[in-house]
Amino acid sequence: MGPIAAFWLAAMLAAPAPAEEPLFDPAQYPLMTLAKAEASAPCAAGRVNYELRDKLFSAELVFQGSVRSAPPAHLALLKRWTKSIGDADAAARYKKQISFSDGRRIVWFSLPEGLIDSLRDDLEAGDRALIYGVFVGCAGGKPLFSIDEYETYAPADEEADDYITLRPKPVSGGRAG
């Protein structure tokens, strides 16, 4: 090995490794209602069997906690979606769905295995959570959403610093005016 090659080898070994992108970045998930997420790319009612959307969003929802197996049409759409994002094998981890409500509307979210147990450990039916989700697309003219991550709201105990709080804190003192 010549002196120039040795210099470049030493320089490459001494150079810091490139910074890896974070696995999850909440800034990529704009806060909106589910209705707004759907309205940005509405499903074509009954005209197309499967439509991919892959739109990130976050939404404040109420945990209902019911679990069901994902319907076959949802599994087929999830296979198309995971293939389109470069992880075709991931679809096998989305066999279950869990319910949340957005106002009076109950919505079933697909989610990777393991996340159901985490949600059930952290939330009880009726608890609010900030969901970081994906509008996966449409199956038979109906939207399909998935959960990437979630955050809970602050409990009234000593662990409150470990949770987010999006509700305004009460103002102490008398009335303004």
C-alpha positions in Angstrom: 0.0 0.0 0.0 1.4 3.3 -1.0 1.6 6.4 1.2 -1.3 8.1 -0.5 -3.6 5.1 -0.1 -2.5 4.7 3.5 -3.3 8.4 4.1 -6.8 8.0 2.7 -7.4 4.8 4.7 -6.3 6.6 7.9 -8.5 9.6 7.1 -11.6 7.4 6.4 -11.1 5.4 9.6 -10.7 8.7 11.6 -13.7 10.4 10.1 -16.9 10.3 12.3 -19.6 8.0 11.1 -22.5 9.7 9.3 -25.3 10.5 11.7 -28.2 8.1 11.3 -31.7 9.4 10.8 -33.9 8.9 13.8 -36.3 6.0 13.5 -39.2 8.2 14.5 -39.6 11.9 14.0 -42.9 13.4 15.3 -42.4 16.5 13.2 -43.2 14.4 10.1 -46.7 13.8 11.4 -48.8 17.0 11.1 -51.7 17.3 13.6 -55.1 17.0 12.0 -58.4 15.2 12.4 -59.0 11.9 10.7 -61.6 13.6 8.5 -58.9 16.1 7.3 -56.5 13.2 6.6 -59.1 11.5 4.5 -60.2 14.7 2.7 -56.6 15.4 1.6 -56.8 12.2 -0.6 -60.4 10.8 -0.5 -61.2 7.2 -1.3 -62.9 6.5 -4.6 -66.1 4.9 -3.5 -66.3 1.4 -4.9 -64.5 2.2 -8.2 -61.1 0.8 -7.2 -60.3 -2.1 -5.0 -57.1 -0.8 -3.5 -55.6 2.7 -3.5 -52.3 3.6 -1.7 -52.0 6.9 0.1 -49.1 6.6 2.6 -49.9 9.9 4.3 -48.5 10.6 7.7 -50.6 12.5 10.3 -51.1 12.8 14.1 -54.5 13.0 15.8 -55.8 13.2 19.3 -58.1 10.2 19.7 -60.0 8.4 22.5 -58.8 4.8 23.2 -61.7 2.3 23.0 -59.5 -0.8 23.3 -61.4 -3.4 21.3 -59.2 -5.7 19.3 -60.1 -7.7 16.1 -58.4 -9.5 13.3 -57.7 -7.4 10.3 -60.2 -8.1 7.5 -58.8 -9.8 4.3 -59.1 -6.6 2.3 -57.1 -4.6 4.8 -54.4 -7.3 4.9 -54.2 -7.2 1.1 -53.8 -3.4 1.2 -51.2 -3.6 4.0 -49.2 -6.0 1.8 -49.2 -3.5 -1.1 -48.3 -0.7 1.3 -45.4 -2.4 3.0 -44.1 -3.5 -0.4 -44.3 0.1 -1.6 -42.3 1.4 1.3 -39.6 -1.3 0.8 -40.5 -3.7 3.6 -42.7 -6.4 2.0 -42.3 -8.8 5.0 -43.7 -6.2 7.5 -47.3 -6.9 6.4 -47.3 -10.2 8.4 -46.9 -8.1 11.6 -50.2 -6.2 11.0 -52.7 -9.0 11.7 -54.7 -7.2 14.4 -56.6 -3.9 14.6 -57.5 -1.8 17.7 -60.3 0.7 18.1 -60.2 4.4 18.8 -62.9 7.0 18.5 -62.7 10.4 16.8 -65.8 12.1 18.1 -68.7 9.7 17.7 -66.9 7.7 15.0 -65.2 4.4 15.9 -62.1 3.8 13.8 -60.1 0.6 13.5 -56.4 1.0 13.2 -54.0 -1.6 12.0 -50.8 -1.8 14.0 -47.7 -4.0 14.3 -47.8 -6.8 16.7 -46.5 -5.9 20.2 -48.0 -2.4 20.0 -51.4 -3.7 21.1 -50.0 -4.9 24.5 -48.2 -1.5 24.9 -51.4 0.4 24.3 -53.4 -1.7 26.7 -50.7 -1.3 29.4 -50.7 2.5 29.0 -54.3 3.3 28.3 -57.8 2.4 29.6 -61.0 2.7 27.5 -61.9 6.4 27.4 -58.3 7.7 27.8 -57.1 10.2 25.2 -53.9 9.7 23.3 -51.9 11.4 20.6 -51.6 8.9 17.7 -48.9 9.1 15.1 -50.5 7.4 12.2 -50.5 6.6 8.5 -53.4 7.0 6.2 -52.3 3.7 4.4 -54.9 4.0 1.7 -58.3 2.7 0.7 -59.7 -0.8 0.5 -63.0 -1.1 -1.4 -63.6 2.7 -1.1 -63.0 2.7 2.7 -59.9 4.3 4.4 -57.4 2.2 6.3 -55.2 3.8 9.0 -52.2 2.4 10.8 -50.4 3.4 14.1 -46.7 4.1 14.1 -46.3 5.5 17.6 -48.5 7.1 20.3 -48.1 9.3 23.3 -50.3 9.4 26.4 -51.6 12.4 28.3 -50.2 13.2 31.8 -51.6 11.2 34.6 -52.2 12.9 38.0 -49.3 11.2 39.8 -45.5 11.4 40.3 -44.9 9.9 36.8 -46.4 13.0 35.1 -43.1 14.2 33.8 -42.9 11.0 31.7 -46.0 11.9 29.7 -47.0 14.7 27.3 -49.6 17.2 28.2 -51.5 18.9 25.4 -54.4 20.2 27.5 -54.0 23.7 28.9 -53.1 23.7 32.6 -55.7 25.5 34.8 -54.8 29.1 35.8 -54.5 29.6 39.5 -56.0 32.7 41.2 -59.1 34.7 40.6 -61.0 35.5 37.4 -59.5 37.7 34.8 -61.2 41.0 34.4 
